[in-house]
Structure formats: structure tokens, C-alpha cells
Amino acid sequence: MLIYAGIDEAGYGPLLGPLVVGRSVFALRDAEPDDAQGLPNLWDILNKAVCQRLSGRAGRIPVNDSKKLKTKAAGVKHLEMGVMSFCSVMQDTLPRPTDLGQWLDLLGETTHHQRHVLPWYDGPWQSLPTANTDAEINVAANMLKHEMKDKAVKILDMGAAVVMEDRFNHMVANTRSKASLSFTFVASHLDTIWQRWGKHHPQVVVDRQSGRTHYLNLLRQVFPDAQLTIISESSKESHYQLQMPQRSMQVRFLVDAEAANMPVALASMLSKYTREVFMDRLNHWFINHQPDLKPTAGYAQDGKRFLEDIEGLLKTLKIDRSRLARQS
């Protein structure tokens, strides 16, 4: 059996909104951890239920880099269809989350229980799904369930860390680096996979965001008792083996990892979907106080525009701009 996991984030660069770092973990009964053929192509294995491209999908579920699935016309529809379908299969007989709070609990995210600290996220959770009907997701999930059962593939886990703006700024001030901040949560996911499935020798792929090529010392800090070996380090891939008497794990940091590794693509999707639902809350809260306000996705120039548009409102509501705008 092969445990095949992926880690990716959404919201690394924006000025507004949370950073979300997600993971997904699959089990393939008929594959081996050290297969000489390399990591399997889950799109090919599950091709009757999933695809990469939006065009020509013939009813299948698109799974890809989240940036390719969120469109102006569809919004989060494709992201939601994908993550909720896999969630349904993972939950099996348990009910699917019906609001954002339940979704975050499912992902193992805990800081949302203190959301009242940032008023734009406070209040009742919005219902899920937001862009699909329950019936549409049920049909897709049923198709996926049968295909995964037929191909002896299981979705074991979906998880995420949501880093709110105040926590983000505090950590950047302490580490003086967004890359270090992001790796803190990547490391947490790696440790979770190591602790839960290390005896099954998991293969983990992490989407590489920065120009870093050397991760050995960082991994030593996370896994001080493991023997670490460099398999390769290059501009495209940094590949490591972690070994202990009763467990081992291989970790690859890849550029554009979501293009060739479906677990990374699903991690990208659940991260982006979660961030977008939070951005909906942020926009709704500020527009409720300033009805003529144009919503924002939170990125660079438009984020600055949004902050300029609400400058008077921030003063009126006595909101410290440094708690809303993220530090670079």
C-alpha cells in the first residue's frame, strides 16, 4: 500500500485575508512506496471520475491547481464541487459539513473559534455548499466513490491551517520572513503525516513557493530523531528521505507540484476554497457598513484600493489598519 500526500497553500501573497495551508492524503492499495516507476498519476487511475481541464470534462470532477479552477463565470463552483465530493467520500456514512464552522472543524482548524477578535469574520457561519446544490455534489460524490472503490484508492485525510491576519503579522514580525512563516505550517502537516502514517512509508509532495532549494536543516528541526538523507536538490526538485527504525517518509519540494500530483492539486483547492469563503465574509462585513464599496480578492493593487476606500470607515469603527492589512 502506498500513502501519497500533498501539501499546498492559498493566500501567500495577498495584502488582505488569511493564508491557508492545506494537505490531502490518499492510500493506494495496489501501489508500493518505493515503486521504481515513480509516483502514480491519480488522474489516470481515476479517469472515469476526475479530470484536470475544465473543457471536455464530460461530467467528471475537475481537480487541478486552484488558480485554474476559479473563474469569473463560475466563481468557486468547481473548487467547491471537488473538495466537497472528496469530503463526502472521505466521510463515507457521516454527514458532509453544512456550514463553514463544520468544514473548518473537519479540516482540524482551531483558530476560527476565536474569530470574534477580528470582527469582519465574526457572526454566524455561512451555509455550505455556496455555489452548488446538495444534489449536484451528491451525484458527483457517488460517481467518485464508485471509481475510487473500483481502483482501490482511498482519501484518508483533508486538513488545513488558517492563518488570520493578526496571527500572520505577529509571526512575520517574529520570523522576519513570510517563507519561514509558511514553512511552519508545512512542517505541521509533515509531522501529522509522519505521526499517523509513518509506519507505511508515505510519499509526500509539497508545492515549492519560494526560491529555496535546501530544506535539510529545516527538516532536521522538525524531525530531530530521524536520519535524513538528501536524494536530490535542484532548481526544480528537492527530495529527502526520513528514516527511523519503525518508520520512514520521503518528502519532495517541487516547483508547480500541483500540475503532476493530484494530492497537491486537491490541497491547493481546499486551501483556495477555504480562503475564498473567508474573503466572502470579509467583503460582506465591510460592504454591510459601506454599501457602495466594491469587493476585493485581497491581492496587491486591489487590496490597496480597498484599504483606501475604507480608510474613513476604519477610523469610524476604530479598527487598527495593522490588524486588517498583512505585513510583507
TORDRENTI-302079 format. One record per atom (N, C-alpha, C, O): residue in one letter; x negated, y, z. Coordinates in steps of 0.05 Angstrom, whole numbers, plus 32768, in hexadecimal, padded with zeros to 4 digits. Each point is the difference from the previous one (the first is absolute). Layout:
aXYZ;...
//
This chain:
m7FEF7FE88000;m801180188000;m7FEF80198000;m7FEB8001800E;l801D80127FE2;l7FF2801A7FFF;l80108016800D;l801780047FF9;i7FDD800B801A;i800C8018800A;i7FF380177FF0;i7FE880048001;y8029800B7FF2;y7FF880157FED;y800E801A8009;y801880027FFE;a7FD88012800A;a800B8018800C;a7FF680197FF1;a7FEB80007FF4;g80258015800E;g7FF8801A7FF3;g800680178013;g80137FFF800F;i7FDC80167FEF;i800280188011;i7FFE80187FEE;i7FEE80027FEF;d802480118014;d7FFF80197FF0;d800F80168010;d800D7FFA8013;e7FF0801E7FE3;e800C8017800E;e800F80127FED;e7FFE7FFD7FE8;a801280158024;a800D80157FF2;a7FFF80198011;a80057FFF8018;g7FF480177FDC;g7FFF8019800F;g7FE58008800A;g7FFE800F8013;y7FED7FE77FE0;y7FE580068009;y7FF9801E7FFA;y7FF3800D8011;g80167FFD7FD9;g7FF8801B7FF7;g801380178005;g7FF780168000;p80237FE58006;p801380168002;p7FFB80148017;p7FF17FFA8013;l801B801D7FEB;l7FFF80148014;l80167FFC8015;l7FFC80078018;l801A7FEE7FE0;l80177FFC8012;l80087FE38001;l7FFB7FF07FED;g801280088029;g800A7FE58003;g7FEC7FED800B;g7FE880078003;p80217FE08003;p7FEE7FED800D;p7FEE7FF17FEC;p80057FFF7FE8;l7FE67FF68023;l7FF07FEC7FF3;l800B7FE58008;l80057FFB8018;v7FFF7FF37FD5;v80097FE58006;v7FED7FEC7FF5;v7FF980017FE8;v7FFE7FED8028;v7FED7FEB7FF8;v800E7FE58004;v80077FF88016;g7FFD7FF97FD4;g80107FE88001;g7FF07FE77FF9;g7FEB80017FF5;r80217FE88012;r7FF57FE67FF9;r80167FED7FF8;r801780038008;s7FE27FEA7FE7;s80127FE97FFA;s7FEF7FE78000;s7FE980007FF9;v80237FEA8010;v7FF17FE78003;v80117FE97FF4;v80177FFC8006;f7FDC7FF57FE7;f800E7FEA7FF3;f7FF17FE68007;f7FE980008007;a80267FEA7FF7;a7FF57FE58002;a80067FF07FE7;a80177FFF7FF7;l7FD57FF67FFD;l80037FEF7FE7;l7FF87FE48007;l7FE97FFA8005;r802B7FF47FFC;r7FFB7FE58009;r7FEC7FF17FEE;r7FF07FF0800A;d801280157FDC;d7FF07FF07FED;d7FE7800D7FF7;d7FF57FF97FEB;a8001801B8024;a7FE6800D7FFA;a7FED7FFC8018;a80097FFC8016;e7FDD80067FE4;e7FEC7FFD8015;e7FF1801A8005;e7FFD80107FED;p7FFA7FF5802C;p7FF2801A8006;p7FE780057FEF;p7FFA80177FFA;d7FF87FD47FFF;d7FE680037FF2;d80017FF67FE4;d7FED7FF67FF5;d802A800D7FFE;d80047FF77FE5;d7FEC800F7FED;d7FFE80188001;a7FF37FD97FF0;a7FEC800C7FEE;a800C80127FEB;a7FF380117FF4;q80277FEB8006;q800D80107FEC;q8007801D800A;q800A80107FF0;g7FF17FF58029;g8005801B800B;g801D8002800B;g800E7FEB8003;l7FFA802D8003;l801A8004800C;l80167FFC7FEB;l7FFD80077FE9;p801A7FED8020;p80157FFA7FED;p800F80197FF7;p80008014800E;n800C7FEA7FDB;n801180157FF5;n801D7FFA8008;n800D7FF07FF3;l7FFD801E8021;l801B7FFA8009;l8015800A7FED;l80177FF57FFF;w7FE3801E7FF0;w801280087FEB;w80057FE97FED;w80177FFB7FF7;d7FD47FF78002;d80037FE97FEE;d800E7FE9800E;d80127FF37FF4;i7FE880088025;i800C7FE9800E;i801E80058004;i80107FED7FFE;l7FF7802C8008;l801D80068006;l800D800F7FE9;l801180118004;n7FE67FE97FE3;n800880117FEA;n801E7FFF7FF9;n800980117FF0;k80057FDC801A;k801D7FFF7FFB;k800F80148011;k801880077FFB;a7FDB8003801B;a800D80128012;a7FF4801C8002;a800D80138006;v7FD97FEF7FF4;v7FF2801A8002;v7FF180067FE7;v7FFA7FEF7FEF;c8000802B800E;c7FF0800A7FE9;c7FF180198009;c8005800A8016;q7FE980007FD9;q7FF180188007;q800C80197FF3;q80018015800D;r80097FE97FDB;r800A80177FF1;r801E80048003;r800F7FED8003;l7FF8802C7FFD;l801D80078001;l800D7FF97FE5;l80187FF88000;s7FDA800A7FEA;s800C7FFA7FE6;s80007FE17FFC;s7FED7FF28008;g802880047FEC;g80027FE47FFA;g80017FED8018;g7FF87FE97FFE;r801380218018;r7FFF7FEF8018;r80177FEC8001;r7FFE7FED800F;a801680167FE1;a80167FEC7FFD;a800B7FF6801B;a80037FE88004;g8003802C800D;g800C7FF98019;g7FEC7FF88016;g80097FFC8017;r7FDE80027FE3;r7FEC7FF98014;r7FF980188012;r800680177FF9;i7FED7FE3801D;i7FF980158013;i7FE5800B7FFA;i7FEC7FF17FFF;p801280297FFB;p7FE5800C7FFB;p7FF080028019;p8009800A8015;v7FDE7FEC7FEA;v7FED80028016;v7FE6800C7FF5;v7FF37FF37FEF;n80068024801A;n7FE8800E7FF4;n7FF780168013;n800C80058015;d7FDF80087FE3;d7FF78019800D;d801980128004;d800E80057FEC;s7FF68004802C;s801980108006;s800280197FEE;s801680097FFA;k7FD380027FFE;k800180187FF0;k800C7FFB7FE4;k800A80127FF3;k7FF67FD58005;k800B7FF97FE6;k801E7FF88002;k800D7FFE7FEB;l7FFC7FFF802D;l801C7FF78003;l80138016800A;l80187FFE7FFD;k7FDD8017800F;k801080178008;k800180147FE8;k7FEC800B7FF9;t802C7FF87FFC;t800380127FE9;t801480158006;t80107FFE8013;k7FF080187FDD;k801480158004;k801C7FF67FFE;k80128007800F;a7FF27FE87FDD;a801B7FF67FFB;a800A7FEC8015;a801780018008;a7FD77FED8001;a80087FEB8012;a7FFB8006801D;a800C7FF48012;g7FE380207FF4;g7FF98005801B;g7FF37FE7800D;g7FED7FF57FF5;v801D80038022;v7FF47FE9800E;v800F7FE67FFA;v7FFB7FEC800E;k801680147FDE;k80117FE97FFB;k7FEF7FE67FFC;k80067FEC800B;h7FE580167FE4;h7FF07FE87FFA;h7FEF7FF88019;h7FFD7FE88005;l7FF9802C8009;l7FF17FFA8018;l80117FF28014;l7FF97FEB800C;e801F801F7FF8;e80137FF58014;e80087FE47FF8;e80027FEE8011;m8004800E7FD5;m80097FE67FF7;m7FEA7FEB8006;m80067FEA8009;g7FE1801E7FF2;g7FEA7FED8005;g7FFC7FFA801D;g7FFF7FE88008;v7FFE802C8008;v7FF97FFB801C;v80177FF3800F;v7FFC7FEF8012;m801D80197FE8;m80177FF4800D;m80057FE37FF7;m800A7FF08010;s7FEF800A7FD7;s80037FE47FF7;s7FEC7FEE800E;s80077FEA8009;f7FE0801F7FF9;f7FEC7FF0800E;f80067FFE801E;f7FFC7FEC800C;c800F802A7FFF;c80088000801C;c80157FEB8005;c80007FF28014;s8014800D7FDA;s80167FED8003;s7FF67FE37FFF;s80087FF08010;v7FE5800B7FDE;v7FF57FE57FFE;v7FF07FF98019;v80017FEA800B;m7FEF802A7FFF;m7FF07FFC8018;m80127FFB8018;m7FFA7FEF8011;q801C80207FF1;q80127FFD8017;q80107FE77FFF;q80097FF58015;d7FFC80017FD3;d800F7FE77FFB;d801C8002800B;d8011800D7FF4;t7FF47FE78023;t801C8000800B;t800680198011;t801780048007;l7FD4800C7FFF;l800480188010;l800A80177FEE;l7FFA80017FE8;p801680118023;p800A80177FF0;p7FEB80137FF8;p7FEC8004800E;r801780087FDB;r7FEE80147FF6;r8004801A800F;r801680058009;p7FD5800B7FFB;p8003801A800E;p801580117FF3;p800280027FE8;t800F800A8029;t801680117FF6;t7FFB801E8004;t801080107FF7;d7FDA7FF78017;d7FF9801C8002;d7FE280028002;d7FF27FEC8003;l8003802D7FFC;l7FE480048000;l7FF37FF6801A;l7FEA7FF57FFF;g8023800F8017;g7FF57FF6801A;g7FFB7FE28000;g7FEB7FF78009;q80297FFA7FED;q7FFD7FE37FFE;q7FEA7FF87FED;q7FF17FED8005;w800C80227FE5;w7FEB7FFB7FEC;w7FE58004800D;w7FEE7FEF7FFD;l800E80278012;l7FE78005800D;l7FFA7FEB8016;l7FE97FF88003;d802B7FFF800B;d7FFC7FEB8014;d7FF77FE67FF3;d7FEE7FF3800A;l801E80077FDF;l7FF87FE87FF1;l7FE380027FF8;l7FF27FEB8001;l8005802D7FF7;l7FE480037FF8;l7FEC80018017;l7FE880027FFC;g80237FFD801C;g7FEE80018018;g7FF7801C8006;g7FEC8003800F;e802180117FE7;e7FF8801C8004;e800E800A801A;e80187FFB8004;t7FD98012800D;t800B8007801B;t8001801E8005;t801080098010;t7FE080077FE3;t7FFF801D8007;t801A800E7FF9;t80058016800B;h800C7FDE7FE4;h8019800E7FF9;h801280038018;h8013800F8000;h7FE87FE28016;h801180028017;h7FFB801A800F;h801080088012;q7FDB80077FE7;q7FFB801A800B;q800480167FEB;q7FF480158001;r801E7FE67FEC;r800480137FE9;r800B801B8009;r7FFD80137FF1;h800F7FEE8026;h800B801A800A;h7FEB80158003;h800680188001;v7FE07FE08001;v7FEA80138003;v7FFE80127FE7;v7FF980178002;l800E7FDE7FE7;l8001800F7FE7;l801D80037FF7;l800B7FEC7FF6;p8002802A800F;p801D80037FFC;p800A7FF87FE5;p80177FF87FFD;w7FD8800C7FEE;w800A7FFA7FE4;w80037FE27FFC;w800B7FF87FEB;y7FEC7FF88027;y80047FE37FFE;y80157FF68014;y80077FE88000;d800280298012;d80117FF88015;d801D7FFC7FF5;d800680077FEA;g800B7FED8027;g801C7FFC7FF8;g80057FE37FF8;g7FEE7FF07FFF;p802B800A7FFB;p80087FE57FF8;p7FF17FF77FE7;p7FFA80107FEE;w7FFF7FD68012;w7FF27FF57FE8;w80147FFE7FE9;w80177FFB8003;q7FDE800A7FE5;q80117FFD7FE8;q80047FE27FFA;q7FEF7FEF8005;s8028800B7FEF;s80077FE57FFA;s7FEF7FF67FE8;s7FF880107FEF;l80037FD68011;l7FF27FF37FE9;l80127FEA7FF6;l800F7FF3800F;p7FF180087FD7;p7FEF800D7FEB;p800A801C7FF9;p801780078005;t7FD880097FEF;t8007801B7FF8;t800680037FE3;t800F80127FF8;a7FE57FDD7FF7;a800280047FE3;a800B7FE87FF1;a800480017FE8;n80017FE98026;n800C7FE87FF5;n80187FF88011;n800380098016;t800D7FE67FDF;t80167FF58010;t7FF67FE6800E;t7FED7FF47FF6;d80208004801F;d7FF97FE7800D;d80047FE97FEC;d7FF07FED8000;a802480147FF0;a80057FEB7FED;a7FE97FFD7FEC;a7FF87FEA7FF9;e7FFE802D7FFD;e7FEA7FFF7FED;e7FE77FF3800D;e7FF37FF07FF3;i800780188025;i7FE97FF5800E;i80047FE28006;i7FED7FF07FFE;n802B80088009;n80067FE48006;n7FFB7FEE7FE7;n7FF57FEB8002;v8014801F7FE7;v7FFC7FF17FE7;v7FE27FFD7FFA;v7FF77FEA7FFA;a7FFA802C8008;a7FE37FFF7FFB;a7FF27FEE8014;a7FEF7FF07FF9;a801980128021;a7FF37FF18015;a80057FE27FFC;a7FEF7FEF8005;n8029800A7FF3;n80077FE47FFB;n7FEF7FF47FE9;n7FF77FEA8002;m800680267FE9;m7FEF7FF87FE9;m7FE47FFB800A;m7FF37FEC7FF9;l800280278016;l7FE57FFE800A;l7FFC7FE98013;l7FEC7FF17FFF;k8028800A8012;k7FFE7FEA8013;k7FFE7FE57FF2;k7FEF7FF08008;h8020800C7FE3;h80007FE77FF2;h7FE67FFC7FF1;h7FF47FEA7FFF;e8002802C7FF5;e7FE77FFE7FF1;e7FE87FFB8013;e7FEF7FF07FFA;m8011801D801D;m7FEA7FFC8013;m80017FE3800C;m7FEB7FF48004;k802D80028001;k80027FE58009;k7FF77FEC7FEC;k7FF27FED8006;d801580187FE1;d7FF97FEE7FEA;d7FE280007FFC;d7FF47FEB7FF9;k7FFE802C800B;k7FE480027FFB;k7FEF7FFD801A;k7FE880048000;a80257FF48016;a7FF37FFB801A;a7FF080198009;a7FEA7FFE8009;v802380197FF5;v7FF58019800A;v8012800B8016;v801880007FFD;k7FDC800A8018;k800F800D8016;k7FF5801C8005;k7FE880057FFD;i802A800D800A;i7FF8801A800B;i80017FFE801E;i80157FFD800C;l7FD380058000;l7FFE7FFB801D;l8004801A8010;l800A7FFF8017;d7FEE80187FDE;d7FFE80188010;d800080197FEF;d7FF580007FEA;m801880148020;m7FFF801B7FF5;m7FFD80138018;m80107FFE8013;g7FDC80137FED;g7FFB80128017;g7FF6801B7FF7;g7FF780037FE9;a800C80108029;a7FF6801B7FF9;a7FFB80108019;a800C7FFC8015;a7FE180167FE8;a7FFA80158014;a8009801B7FF4;a7FF880067FEA;v801780098025;v8009801B7FF7;v7FF280148011;v800380018019;v7FED80107FDA;v7FF08014800F;v800D801B7FFC;v7FFC800D7FEB;m80127FFC8029;m800E801A7FFE;m7FEB80178000;m7FE97FFC8006;e8021801B7FF2;e7FEE80177FFC;e7FF080088019;e7FE980067FFE;d80247FFA8019;d7FF180088018;d7FEA7FEC8007;d7FEA80078008;r801C7FDF7FF5;r7FEC7FEC8005;r7FEA80017FEB;r7FE97FFC8006;f801F80087FE1;f7FED80037FEA;f7FEC80168006;f7FE87FFC7FFE;n8022801B8009;n7FEE80178006;n7FEE7FFB8018;n7FE980088000;h80227FEB8014;h7FF07FFA8018;h7FE97FEE7FF9;h7FE980038009;m801D7FE87FE6;m7FEB7FED7FF9;m7FEC800C7FED;m7FE87FFA8002;v802080177FEC;v7FED800D7FEE;v7FEE80128010;v7FE880027FFA;a8023800C801A;a7FEF80128010;a7FEB7FF08010;a7FEA80098004;n801D7FDE8004;n7FED7FF0800F;n7FEC7FF27FEE;n7FE97FFD8007;t80207FFA7FE1;t7FEE7FF07FEF;t7FF380127FEB;t7FEB7FF87FF4;r802080208007;r7FF780127FEB;r80007FF37FE4;r7FF180077FEF;s80217FE5800D;s80007FF27FE7;s801B7FF37FFC;s80097FF08011;k800480157FD8;k80197FF27FF9;k7FFA7FE37FFA;k80107FEE8007;a7FD9800D7FED;a7FF97FE47FF9;a7FFD7FEF8019;a80097FE98001;s7FEB80228014;s7FFD7FF28019;s801B7FFB800D;s80057FEA800B;l800C802A7FF4;l801B7FFD800B;l800E7FE97FF2;l800C7FEF800D;s7FF480117FD8;s800E7FEC7FF1;s7FF57FE48006;s800F7FED8003;f7FD780118000;f7FF47FE58005;f80087FF6801B;f80017FE88004;t8005802A800F;t80097FF7801A;t80197FEE7FFE;t80027FEC800E;f8010801B7FE0;f80197FF17FFD;f7FFC7FE87FED;f800D7FEC8003;v7FE180177FEA;v7FF87FE87FF0;v7FF47FEB8012;v80077FE97FFE;a7FE880208015;a7FF37FEE8012;a80157FF28012;a7FFD7FE88006;s801780268002;s80157FF48011;s800F7FEA7FF0;s80067FEB800C;h7FFF801A7FDB;h800D7FEB7FEF;h7FED7FE87FFD;h80097FE98002;l7FDE801C7FF9;l7FED7FEA7FFD;l7FFF7FEF8019;l7FFF7FE87FFF;d800180268018;d7FFF7FF1801A;d801A7FEF8004;d7FFF7FEA800A;t801880227FEE;t80197FF18002;t7FFF7FE67FEF;t80077FEB8009;i7FEF80187FDF;i7FFE7FE97FEE;i7FEC7FEB800B;i80057FE88000;w7FE58022800A;w7FEB7FEF800C;w800B7FF08018;w7FFC7FE88002;q801380268010;q800B7FF38018;q80167FEC7FF9;q80017FEB800C;r8010801C7FE1;r80177FEF7FFA;r7FF97FE87FEE;r800A7FEA8003;w7FE4801B7FE9;w7FFC7FEC7FEC;w7FE37FF97FFB;w7FF97FF37FEC;g7FF580168026;g7FE37FFB7FFC;g7FF97FE37FFD;g7FEC7FF97FF2;k80237FF5801B;k7FFA7FE47FFE;k80067FF47FE4;k7FF77FEA7FFA;h801880267FF6;h80077FF77FE5;h7FEE800D7FEB;h80057FFE7FE8;h7FE680118021;h7FEC800C7FEE;h800D80137FEB;h7FFD7FFC7FE8;p801180188021;p800E80127FEE;p7FED80107FED;p7FE980058007;q802280027FE2;q7FF380117FED;q800F801B8001;q801980007FFB;v7FD98016800B;v800D801A8003;v7FF480137FEC;v7FE880027FFC;v802A800D7FF6;v7FF780147FED;v800A801B800A;v801880038006;v7FD680117FFB;v8007801B8009;v7FFB80137FE9;v7FEB80007FF3;d802980118007;d7FFB80157FEC;d7FED8014800A;d8004800C8016;r7FE77FFA7FDB;r7FEB80128009;r8006801C7FF7;r800380067FE8;q8000800C802C;q8008801C7FFA;q7FE880137FFD;q800180127FF0;s7FEB7FEA8020;s7FE980137FFF;s7FEA7FF47FEF;s80037FEB7FF5;g7FE680248009;g7FEA7FF67FF0;g7FEE7FEE8010;g7FEA7FF87FF5;r801D80008023;r7FF07FEE8010;r7FFC7FE57FF2;r80137FF57FF6;t7FD58000800B;t7FFA7FE57FF6;t7FF67FED8015;t80007FE87FFC;h7FF88023801B;h7FF47FEF8015;h801380008019;h80058015800C;y80057FD47FFB;y80137FFD8015;y7FF67FEE8017;y800E7FFB8013;l7FDA7FFB7FEA;l7FF67FEC8013;l8000800A801D;l800A7FF38012;n7FEB80257FF2;n7FFF800B801B;n801C8006800B;n80047FFC8018;l800D800D7FD8;l801C80058009;l800D7FE68008;l800D7FFE8015;l7FEF7FED7FDB;l800C7FE68007;l7FF47FF48019;l800D7FF38010;r7FD980127FF5;r7FF37FF78018;r800D800C8019;r80027FF48015;q800780267FE9;q800D800D8016;q801B7FF38006;q80087FFF8018;v80057FF77FD4;v801B7FF48003;v7FFD7FE38009;v80117FF78010;f7FDB7FFB7FE6;f7FFD7FE48005;f7FE47FFB800B;f7FEF7FF37FF3;p800B80168026;p7FE57FFE800A;p7FF67FE48005;p7FE87FFB8001;d802A7FF18002;d7FF87FE58006;d7FFE7FEF7FE7;d7FF77FE88002;a801080227FE7;a80007FF17FE7;a7FE580037FF2;a7FF380158002;q80057FD67FF0;q7FE980027FEE;q8009800B7FE6;q80127FF67FF3;l7FE280218004;l8008800D7FE8;l7FEB7FFD7FEA;l7FE880028005;t80227FF87FE3;t7FEE7FFC7FE9;t800A80127FE9;t801780007FFA;i7FD6800D7FF9;i8007800F7FE8;i80007FED7FE9;i7FEC7FF37FFA;i802B800B7FF8;i80017FF07FE8;i7FF980117FE8;i7FF17FF77FEE;s801980228011;s7FF980127FEB;s8007801D8008;s801380048010;e7FDE800F7FE7;e8006801C8004;e7FFA800F7FE6;e7FE980007FF6;s802B800C7FFE;s7FFC800F7FE7;s801380177FFF;s800F80058013;s7FF0800A7FD8;s801280177FFD;s801D7FF87FFD;s801280118005;k7FF37FD77FF4;k801C7FF67FFD;k800A7FEE8016;k801880008007;e7FD67FF18005;e80087FEC8014;e7FEC7FFE8017;e7FE87FFF7FFB;s80228000801E;s7FEF7FFA8017;s800D7FE8800D;s80178001800A;h7FDB7FE87FF7;h800B7FE68007;h7FF07FF48017;h7FE87FFF7FFF;y80267FF98017;y7FF37FF68018;y800D7FE6800A;y80177FFB7FFC;q7FD87FF58012;q80097FE8800D;q7FFD8004801E;q7FEB8008800A;l802B7FF28005;l7FFF8001801E;l80027FE38009;l80127FF17FF6;q7FDD8007801C;q7FFF7FE48008;q7FFE7FFD801F;q7FEF800D800C;m80217FE17FFF;m7FFD7FF7801B;m80057FE28000;m800A7FF57FEC;p7FEF7FFC802A;p80037FE37FFF;p801C7FF67FF9;p80027FEC7FF1;q801380228018;q801B7FF67FFB;q800F80117FEB;q80187FFA7FFB;r7FDC801A7FFA;r800F80117FED;r7FED800E7FED;r7FE880048006;s802380057FE4;s7FF0800F7FED;s801380117FEF;s80197FFB8000;m7FDD80197FF2;m801080117FEF;m7FEE800E7FEC;m7FEA80088006;q80207FFB7FE2;q7FF280107FEC;q801080197FFB;q801880007FFF;v7FD980177FFF;v800C801A7FFC;v7FF3800D7FE8;v7FE880027FFE;r802980077FF0;r7FF7800F7FE8;r800B801C8001;r801880048003;f7FD780107FFA;f8009801B7FFC;f7FFC80067FE2;f7FEA80027FF6;l802D80027FFC;l7FFF80027FE3;l800C801B7FF7;l8012800B800C;v7FE280007FDF;v800B80177FF3;v80187FF77FEF;v7FFF7FEC7FF2;d801880228011;d80187FF97FF1;d80097FE48006;d80077FF17FEE;a7FF88007802B;a80057FE48008;a801D7FF87FFA;a80057FE97FFA;e800E802A8006;e801C7FF97FFC;e80057FF77FE3;e80157FF47FFB;a7FD980127FF3;a80057FF97FE4;a7FFD7FE27FFB;a800C7FF57FED;a7FE47FFD8023;a7FFB7FE47FFC;a80077FEE8018;a7FFD7FE87FFE;n800E80248017;n80067FF18019;n801B8007800A;n80048016800A;m800F7FD87FF2;m801C80068007;m80048006801D;m801080128007;p7FE27FE1800C;p80038008801C;p7FF8801D8005;p800D800D8011;v7FDF7FFD7FE1;v7FF9801D8003;v801680117FF4;v80078015800C;a80037FE47FDD;a8016800F7FF4;a801880028012;a800C80158003;l7FFB7FD4800A;l801780018012;l7FFA80118019;l8012800E8009;a7FD57FF18000;a7FF980128017;a8002801D7FF7;a800980118010;s7FEF7FF57FD8;s8002801B7FF5;s801E80097FFF;s800680168008;m800B7FD87FEF;m801C80067FFE;m800D8005801B;m801080138003;l7FEB7FDB8011;l800D80048019;l7FF58019800F;l800F800D800F;s7FD87FFA7FEB;s7FF58019800C;s800D80187FF3;s80088012800F;k7FFA7FEE7FD7;k800C80177FF2;k801D80038007;k800A80168004;y80057FD47FFC;y801C80018006;y8005800B801C;y801180118004;t7FDF7FE6800F;t8003800A801C;t7FFA801E8001;t800E800F800D;r7FDC7FF97FE6;r7FFA801D8000;r801680107FF3;r80078016800A;e80047FE17FE0;e8015800F7FF2;e801980038011;e800C80157FFF;v7FFB7FD78011;v801780038011;v7FFB80148016;v8012800F8008;f7FD57FF28002;f7FF980158013;f8001801B7FF3;f80098014800D;m7FED7FEF7FDA;m800180197FF3;m801D800A7FFB;m800580188001;d800D7FD57FFB;d801C80077FFD;d800A800D801A;d800F80148000;r7FE87FE18017;r8008800B8019;r7FF5801C8004;r800E80138008;l7FD97FF17FF1;l7FF3801A8003;l800E80157FEF;l800780158009;n7FFE7FE47FDE;n800D80137FEE;n801C80068009;n800880178000;h80077FD58008;h801B80048009;h800180138018;h801280118001;w7FDC7FEB8012;w800080108018;w7FFB801D7FFA;w800E8012800A;f7FDD7FF47FE6;f7FFA801C7FFA;f8015800D7FED;f800680178004;i80057FD97FE9;i8015800B7FEF;i801980068010;i800F80137FFA;n7FF67FDD801A;n801780058012;n7FFE801B800E;n8014800D8005;h7FD37FFB8001;h7FFB801A800C;h7FFD80167FEC;h800480188006;q7FF57FE17FE1;q7FFB80157FEB;q800B7FF47FE6;q7FF17FF57FF0;p8029800E800B;p800E7FF27FEA;p7FF580067FE4;p80027FEE7FEF;d7FF18028800C;d7FF680067FE6;d7FE47FF57FFB;d7FF480057FEB;l80027FEC8028;l7FE57FF57FFF;l7FFE7FE97FEB;l80117FEF8000;k7FDA80127FF0;k7FFB7FEA7FED;k7FF17FEA800E;k7FEC8006800D;p801C7FE17FF0;p7FF27FEA800E;p7FE47FFC7FF5;p7FF9800A7FEA;t7FF77FE78025;t7FE47FFB7FF8;t7FF97FE38004;t800B7FF38011;a7FE280047FDE;a7FF47FE58004;a7FE880028013;a7FF67FEB8009;g8001802E7FFD;g7FEC80038014;g7FE380027FF6;g7FEE80038010;y800F7FFB7FD6;y7FE580007FF5;y7FF5801C7FFB;y800F80127FF8;a7FD87FF2800C;a7FEF80187FFA;a801080197FFB;a800B800D8012;q7FF77FFB7FD4;q800B801A7FF9;q801D80038008;q80078015800B;d80097FD77FF1;d801C80038007;d80048000801F;d8012800C800A;g7FDC7FE68004;g80008001801D;g7FFB801B800A;g800C800A8013;k7FE080047FE0;k7FFA801C8007;k801780127FFB;k80078012800F;r80067FE97FDA;r801880107FF9;r80167FFD8015;r800C80138008;f7FF87FD48000;f80157FFA8014;f7FF9800F801B;f8012800B800C;l7FD57FF47FFC;l7FF9800D8019;l8004801E7FFE;l8008800D8013;e7FF27FFF7FD6;e8004801D7FFC;e801E80068001;e80088015800B;d80087FD97FE9;d801D80058000;d800D7FFF801C;d8014800D8005;i7FE07FE3800C;i800C7FFD801B;i7FF180108015;i80047FFB8018;e7FEA80167FE0;e7FEF800F8014;e8012800F8014;e7FFA7FFF8018;g801A800E7FDE;g8012800F8013;g800F7FED8012;g800580068017;l80047FE37FDE;l800F7FED800F;l7FEF7FF48017;l800A7FFC8016;l7FDD7FFE7FE4;l7FEE7FF68014;l7FFD80138018;l80007FF88017;k7FFF80227FE3;k7FFF80148015;k801A80018010;k7FFF80018019;t80177FFE7FD9;t801A8001800D;t80047FE88013;t800A80028016;l7FEE7FE67FE0;l80047FE8800F;l7FE87FFA8013;l80007FEC800F;k7FEC80267FF1;k7FE97FFD8011;k7FF17FE57FFC;k7FF97FF38013;i800480077FD3;i7FF27FE77FF9;i7FE380077FF9;i7FFB80117FEF;d7FF37FE2801E;d7FE380047FFB;d7FFA7FF47FE5;d80037FE87FFC;r7FF480287FF1;r7FFA7FF67FE5;r7FEC7FE98000;r80017FEE7FEF;s7FEC80128024;s7FEC7FEB8002;s800B7FE58007;s7FF37FEC7FFD;r80268013800D;r800D7FE78006;r800F7FF57FE7;r80077FE88000;l7FFD80297FED;l800E7FF87FE8;l7FED7FFA7FE8;l80027FEC7FF3;a7FEB8026800A;a7FED7FFE7FEA;a7FE87FEF8008;a7FF480048016;r80057FE87FDA;r7FEA7FEF8006;r7FE5800D7FFA;r7FFD800F7FEE;q7FEF7FEA8023;q7FE5800B7FFC;q7FF17FEE7FEC;q80027FE78001;s7FEE80257FEE;s7FF07FF07FED;s7FE67FF7800C;s7FF07FF27FF3;
//
